[in-house]
């Protein structure tokens, strides 16, 4: 199982800082298609560090994503398969 960042994300970046695998990546700044932070479903080790760090409660285990945010699961997967995936970003790119 992996974790999913839902559209509640405000790109605070705290989750990026605590992820031991470095598997959380922001969408490029100003991108209307990729506006949030995304968790690589392959690299996520299900540690839950991101959940406790997220101040607004935007991150859920995949099986616990509320029904109104279910489409965010697929958007997260698409970020790493057809979207930008990993790219060299600066801390400023989180806002």
PEDA-V606340 format. One line per field, one symbol per residue. ss: DSSP state (@ for helix, = for strand, . for the rest). phi: phi as a letter, one per 20 degrees, with the letter a starting at -180 (. if undefined). burial: + if it has 16 or more other ideal C-beta (glycine too) atoms within 10 Angstrom, else -. A space follows every 10 residues. Layout:
ss=???
phi=???
burial=???
This chain:
ss=..===..... ...@@@@@.. ...===.... ......===. ........@@ @@@.....== =@@@..@@@. @@@@@@@@@@ @......... @@@@.
phi=.cdceeffgd mfngfffeff emedcefggm ffecedecdf feegdmengf ffeffdmedc fgfdfggfdg ffffffffge dceflfbfdd gfffe
burial=-+++++--+- ++++++-++- --+++++--- ---+-+++++ +--+----++ +-++---+++ -+--+---+- -++-+++-++ --++------ --++-
